[in-house]
Amino acid sequence: MVSAWSDFFTAQVTAFAALTGLVFVALSINLRHVVAVAGLAGRAGEAVVLLLAPVLTGFFGLIPGQGVRSLGAAVLAVGLVEWALLNRILLASRASLRERPAKERASRLVLVEAATLLLVGGGAALGAGSASGFDLLVAGVSVSLVAGMVDAWVLLVEILR
């Protein structure tokens, strides 16, 4: 069943690896601004984690002969680490988050939590042998894309306003 998803995982790894690289380029270009503005270093870390987790899950999905349960365990592990890292970043950034408008703060929190919890749920479902875990994985990767791109936009464009 996992092999039927190889094209998806290949596209996922390719796209997210390229986007992660672009975020690193953006950070190198705007590093002084990122470090100077409170909360932006955390936002940069958030972007990297949101874009790197799908690279890792995609790699695990491409392991030849892997079963659904072992893929689920790997996805669950990545999702839990992602959730812990992102929540640590958000907690460390809470002072600068309070300064942001409520709508912006809420959308950021919802995107981050949705991306991570969908990945955790997908990993758990796959680990239990349920093919519905693939649907949750796709949803989590999609939300990670949106959240990572929002963070990248802030780091590339909004920082210079």
Steps between C-alpha positions, in 0.01 A plus 500: 500500500785741578654452156182636341587832663858520369421769242336712768795456737749580223317822417470582870872457567598695190267794560563535870877459469504781243283723719715431805807600299330822392421585862868452588595736216244755621637473851856554383393810306292648785692364798569840658133592487389159627732517800417865571121461518357323804333171413629470145774252583229274640291558190798396288544184704128433467520529122793260481333240724167526312674446168752240614252259664335416164845436352566245773159333476537485123839334534352241733219440250757420232678223689467190278281220631387693805169405654221734604560446871872579487428809288242600760753467780748719312238762412376501859853553629561788258163652588564484874845655466357769271218572747745527793741726311231732367326532834832578665558772239150640554543503877835677470337754264192565713606855593537606137185305408296707747601813310348369176132550409272228639397380153862457390595327825203262479561408136867429571418278796224315315721432197791373710286278721295367207811412300659314788192327637391380156845348453486338844150368427609368160796324655284348772239380249764352270670341799169333582485369143228737380529638147310810616834611642606591146212749481607660829860504379397680179298751704791557739748549216259743332460707816878490551540643152262788573649571844857475374428733210333755728811496719722528193295798377548674836874433485537614137253784459334617817832538679601779261183707541 
